[in-house]
Amino acid sequence: MPDRILTELQRDALQEIANLGMGQAATRLSALLDEFIELSVPRVRVVEVREAALALHEMTGIDGPVVAVRQGFRSEIKGEALVICRSDEIGALYTLNGGAYAATDRESPMNTELIFDVANALTGACVSAMLDQLGRLPVFTQPGLLGEHVMLDEVFQPGLLAWDFALLVEVNFASKDQRFRAHLVMLMAEDSIQHVSQAIDALLHSL
């Protein structure tokens, strides 16, 4: 695995940058759901895209069906943000936010609306905060639902990412009772890794 593309110092710095971004995302999700949100330490790896599903499985332990939303971001640093939730935990969302979603039919379009609300809260806050620290302003594509009962292998289907390698940043967010968890995965394109490296060096030099 080509983790040597980033130095240990750069990896540590990127993890701290991700920490700040994930903190903002957790705050936004907590406000949306009216629930205290716990988050893990961000994990940073350079992976072969063809092995991204396997790497994510190793990180998260997910082996069942998931709900997945993707959203692209573009600047000098470009990539894809994925929000992945276990399908059997989506129902727990309806008990949050003061039960605001509980009265709705869980098979109705509101189901998709809730998933997109969570994805937008996480992706918008985290990606924007991280790239802002790296001196970049992202432009987002429209989010898209990859599926509500798909496996990780289907999330990373051939052709979705036309790269050989990607810089992967993963963190998971959980409700206080652990009944609902969401994984935010950022995959930055291989031709962006050098820009990330240079931006981190410039940030470290300015401290």
N, C-alpha and C positions, 0 to 999 in steps of 0.2 A: 504494500500500500504506500503511495507516494507522499507520506506525511512530511518528509524532509523538505518539501516545497516551501514550507514556512519554518522559520527558526523557532526554537523553544520560547525565546523572548517575544517574538511576534504572536505566537499562539497564545501565550499568557495574556498579552495585551488585548488580543481579539476576544478572549474569554471575558475580560473585564469590561470591554466595550459592550459585549452581548449582555453582560449582567445588568448594566445600566438600562439598556433597551428593554430587556425582559421585565425589569422592575416597573417601567412605565406601562408596559403591556398588562402586567398583573394588576396595576392600579385601575386601568381602564376596564378590564374584565370584572374586577371586584365591584366597580360602580354599576356596570351593566347588570350584573346578577345579584347585587346587594348581598354579597357573600365574601367572606375572607378567602383569599386565594393564596395557596402555597405554591412555590416554584422551586424547581431543581437548579443545580449548578449547570450552566450551559456547557455543552460538550462540543468540541471543535475537532473535525477530522477532514482530511483530504481523501476522497474516495473515488474509485472508478464508478462511473455512473451505472454500469451494468451490475454492480454489486451494491448499489445504494439501498435496495430493499433489504438485503441481507444485513448490511451495516445497521440499518434502522431497527431491524428486528432484534439484533444483538443489544442495541442501546435501550430499547423500550420493552422488550419481552412480548410485544404484540404478536399473536399468532392467529387471531380470529378476524372476522370482518370489521371493516372500519368505514366511517364516513370521512371523506376527504374533500377539501376545498383548496384550489390552487389559485395563485395570483402572481403574475409576473411583475417585476420591477426593472426599470431601466435607468441608467445613468452611465458614467464611465464604468461603474460597477453594476453588472446586471445579473439577474438570476430569477429564481422562482421561490415563492414562499408557499408552503403547504401547511394547512392545519388539519391534523388527523385526530379523530376521536374514535374510540371503540363503539361500534354500533349499539351494543347492549347497554351503554352508559348514557345514551342520548336522553332516555326517558327521565333520568335524574335531573336534567336541566329544568324540567317543567315544575319542579318543586322549589326552584330558586326564584330570585327576583320577586319575592313576596307572593309566589304562586301566580304571577301575571300570565304565564303561558299555560298554566295547568288547566284552565277552563277551555282551552282550544282543543279541537280534534287533533290528535297526534299524527294522523295521517293526512292532515290538511296542508295547504301551502305554507301555513305558519311554521310547520316543522322545518322546512327549508329556510324560512326567514330567520328562525332562531339560530340555525347553524351558521348562516352568513353573518349574523350579528356578532357571534363569537369570533369567527374568522376575521372579520373586519377590525374588531377591537384589538386582537393580537397582532395581526399583520401590520396594520397601519401604524400602531404605536411603536412596535419593535423595529421594523425595517427602517422607518423614518428616523428613529432615535440613533440607531447604529450608523446609518449612512451619514447623518448629520455630524456625528463625531469624527467621521472619516472625511469630512469636508465635501460631501456629495449630496445632491438633492434628487431623490428618486421620483420617477414618473411611474404610476401604477397602471397596469392593464385591468380590465374588468375581471372580477373574480369569477371562477367557474366551478361548478360541482362535478367532481370526478366520479362520484358514486356514493350511495348510502349504505351499501352492503358489498364492499369490494375488499379484496385481499391486498396486502402491501405490494405484492408482485404486479398487481393490476394498476396500482397507483403509479408505479415507475415503469410503465409499459414502454416498449421500444418506440423510439420516435418522439416521445414526449420531451425528452431532453437530448438535443443533438450535440452532446459534448462527450468527450472521453472521460474527463475528470471533473470533479466539482468540489468546491469547498463547502462542507456541510456543517451547519450549526444547528444544534437541537436542544430544546428545553421543554420540560413538561410543566403544565399548570394543573393544579388540583383543587377541588373544593375542600373545605375544612374536614368533611367527613370522608373524603376520598372516594365518594360515589361517582364523581365525574372527573375525568382527566382529559386534557387536550394537549397534544404535542405540536409545537410550532417548529417546523423544519425549514431552514433557509438553505438553498442550494445556489451557490454562486458559480457562474460559468468559468471554465478553465482560463479563458482569455482575460477574466477579471481578477484572477488571483494575484497577478503581478501588480495590478492597480491597488488591490487591498494591501499587499505587502508594502508598496511605496507610501500609501496613505498612513499606515501604521508607523512606519519609520519617521515620517514627517511629524506625526502627532507626538511620538516619543521624544523627538529632537526638540520640540517646542516646550516640553515640560521643564 
